[in-house]
């Protein structure tokens, strides 16, 4: 099973790299703007000197990957290089294939904003599962990992933000002194980061119930048998009447919120307080809708990418 998960993980990484390469070929290059990160710098060099992003990506990422391999994590470096090599080779192949029929670009520029918008959405959708595979896309991710290892207190957000600002400003001079490529770069960066953040949070978010009740055993039994979750019982005291009571704390998926609400409403003198949980972490069993232990499809390596 472990070997199967490892094969599936590399398959997903390769698939994401291929999607990213097609994304660049159809939406990024034809619209003449620089995306975020070091690939944005490679894109501008390609525009000026005609050197393919495929070659430039390898030149930049191979030494960074070697650095990460020896200083951060061998599995992380290996998986990331599978992405980088696949992406670079795919770009080099697509450079020799006539894909002009699929390019999204307009002659008068009236819809130029849609290219970077779609490109950002696609990359945001790709980056989240890539990180779940304990892999990076290279470039800025490698640099951030190295700096974080040496200076854990350093906030990587400002470093990456500063790099993207520099790339956006440089694109003004590279693309014929026009402000539009700067705006498109900012739009791409904002869209991709927003989609990545939303997908990451949705995958780990949940609903927290604090149930005040005189029927803790009955409610707990229903939570376990119907929702395949458990609950934590905390003794409490109602301050209005001074009577002892019970508080059940339970975290469920968003899709199970209505089911748990129906359970709570069945019992008299019972009420619940609900709140959103941005992330659930820990070493616990994950059960599917039938109460069986979930089978992991992906191998998370040494976990240092997350």
Secondary structure, 3 states (H helix, E strand, C coil): CHHHHHHHHHHHHHHHHHHHHHHHHHHHHHHCCCCCCHHHHHHHHHHHHCCCHHHHHHHHHHHHHHHHHHHCCHHHHHHHHHHHHHHHHHHHHHHCCCCHHHCCCCCCCCCHHHHHHHHHHHHHHHHHHHHHCCCCCCCHHHHHHHHHHHCCCCCHHHHHHHHHHHHHHHHHHHCCCCCHHHHHHHHHHHHHHHHHHHHHHHHHCEEEEEEEECCHHHHHHHHHHHHCCCCEEEEEEECCCCEEEEEEEEEECHHHHHHHHHHHHCCCCCEEEEEEECCCCCCCCCECCCCCECCCCCCCCCCCCC
